[in-house]
Amino acid sequence: QVYLVESGGGLVQTGGSLRLSCAASGSIVSINVMGWYRQAPGKQRELVATISNSGSTNYADSVKGRFTISRDNTKNTVNLQMNSLKPEDTAVYYCTLRSLRGVHWGQGTQVTVSS
């Protein structure tokens, strides 16, 4: 079993910044991809950013240049630095870990950007 615990969500004004963190524990396969997805009310869950254990990153076009994903393999953590936030970034953000053992999700953390 893999457990993912997110932190760092909250309320911020347009143009502000937030940093999300996620800590993974349990039976973690070293070769994996960690990342963040988000789901806004009435919308489907969508990819925000992912990072492999080797450091390869992938970003949604909507966040390129504003968000930065990073990870610490020694601590099994992944972070998402979000700058220049917009109201359309408002959503529940979910941490995810994908490996040969499957896909695991955190419980989600709310990010609200006020206009």
N, C-alpha and C positions, 0 to 999 in steps of 0.2 A: 504493500500500500504506500502511496505517495501523498503527502499532505502539503498543501500550499496555503500560506497565510499572507494576505496583502495588508499593506498599511500605507498611509499618506494621502488618502483622498480628503476632499473637503470643498469648501466654498471659496471661490476666488473671483476677482473682477476681470473683465476683458483685458487682455494684455499681460495678465499676471502669470505666475509660474507655480507649478506644483511638482513634487517628486514622489513617485510611487515606488514602493519597495515590495518585494515578494521573497519569502524565505521558503525553501523546499526542504522537506525532511522525509525520512522513511527509506524505502527500497528504491534508491535512485540509480539508474543506469548512467554511467559517466558520459556516454555518447547520447546527447539529447539536444533538443531545441526548446528553449524557454521563450516566453513572449507574453504579449498583452493583446487582448481583444476587448472590445467595448460594445455595449448595447444601450442604445437610447430608447426612450419610451416609444412603443409602436413601430420600432424598427428591428431588423435582424441584427444578430451579433456580427461584428465585422472585425477584421484584422486591423491592429494598430501597428505593431512591430514585433519582430522575432529576432532572436540571436542564437546561433548554434554554440556548442561547447568550444568550437574552434574560433569563434568570434565573427562569423559571417552574419551580417544583418540584412533585414528586409523591412521596409517601411511602406505603409499605405501612402498613396500620393497626397492625401489630404493632410498628412502630418510631416511630410518631408521638410527638412529645414527648420522645424520647430521642436520636434521631439527627438530625444536621443536615448537609445536603449543601451544598457551595459550589464555585465554580469561578473560575478566573482565565483569561479568554479570551486575554489577552496571552501567557500561558505555556502555554496548552492543558493545563491541569491541573484535576483535580477532586478534592475532598477529602470525606471522610465522617467527621465527628466523632461518635463513638459513646459515649454516656454511659449510666449505670445499666444496664450490661450484665447479661444473664441467661444462664444455661446454654443456653437454647433459641436464643440468638444464635450458638452455635457452628456454624461452617460454613466452607467456602471461599468467599471473597468475590471476585467478578469485576468488573473495571472494563469498561465498555462504551461505545462511541461509535456513534451511529446518525446517518446522513445520507442524502442522495439516492444516495450511492455504496454504501450497504449498511450492515451491522452488523459491528462489529469487537469482538473480545474480548481481554482480557488473559489472562495465564497463571494468575491467581488467587493469593490470599494467604490463609493459614489464620488464622482467628480462633478461639481456644478460650477459653471462659469456664468456670472451675471453680466448683463449688458449695461 
